[in-house]
Amino acid sequence: MREDMYKVIVERPRGGKGDGAHATRRRNDPDGPQQLGMRAGYGPVRLNENLSPLRRFLWAQVGRPWNKVYGEIASGIDGRNTVQQHIYQHLDDFIATRVEVRGSRIIDLRQRWFYPTYSEIRQELYVDPRSGLIRRNKAFRSWNEIAAARRAAAKKEIEARRRVIDEHTQLHLLRGEWFEVQLVPLPDVRVIEVNVNGRWMRKRVADARFDIVLKRATSRIQHHDAEEREALYGSATVYAAAKRQLSRREKKAHGLL
């Protein structure tokens, strides 16, 4: 293990003070408060670790005894140093060291707040309790892979309840019955000027339309509805303007029976 590993991992400019905080949105809102504190809207400064070298090092140790590998890590990283000690906390992100074999399953014995009970290991690597050697977790899936699988499953579920006829017409299974749904583009977003406490400011607005499937008014600037429209109709820029229940003959013609 390289002697300056702790520098490579930790010594980067600290992050933080990013946009997106609640106070930042209030600051940019023309209808927000007249005054905000100087520090309002800026996140806390936090460590900005580059953990890729640590991950590559651990992968290079596959097949070696964990005790020897941990000894090399301990010789190069001082656990008494607050900054270097932070690296130890990330070891468990990549390798499961407290595991147990139960039948054909390898169980992680570390309990976490997001996994309150013992579960199968979710790290890329683990220490084989029978030999003490570092092994690759063949069942490992990254968060991106898990998210992609969830999106694919959600898409498959939606497609089982939706048939696309054309750009403006779809068939939807709603509460156990099939309906023909007519889609219409939502009004575009436009910018207007408003007077706030004697100052003219620009504001994005968009006319709302009642979505008969969602059963509520929606618009292009209502971002909490955009994902639902995207999931339902395959587009976040349209809304359901009308619907009618299909007859048995129509359902048979579309292969829905």
Secondary structure as UniProt FT lines:
FT   TURN            3..4
FT   HELIX           5..10
FT   HELIX           22..28
FT   TURN            30..31
FT   TURN            38..41
FT   HELIX           52..60
FT   TURN            61..63
FT   HELIX           66..76
FT   TURN            79..80
FT   HELIX           82..94
FT   STRAND          95..96
FT   STRAND          99..102
FT   TURN            103..104
FT   STRAND          105..108
FT   TURN            113..114
FT   STRAND          119..120
FT   STRAND          125..127
FT   TURN            129..131
FT   STRAND          133..136
FT   TURN            138..139
FT   HELIX           143..159
FT   TURN            160..161
FT   STRAND          162..164
FT   STRAND          169..174
FT   TURN            175..176
FT   STRAND          177..185
FT   STRAND          190..196
FT   TURN            197..198
FT   STRAND          199..205
FT   STRAND          209..211
FT   TURN            212..215
FT   STRAND          216..218
FT   TURN            220..221
FT   HELIX           223..233
FT   STRAND          238..245
FT   HELIX           248..253
FT   TURN            254..255
//
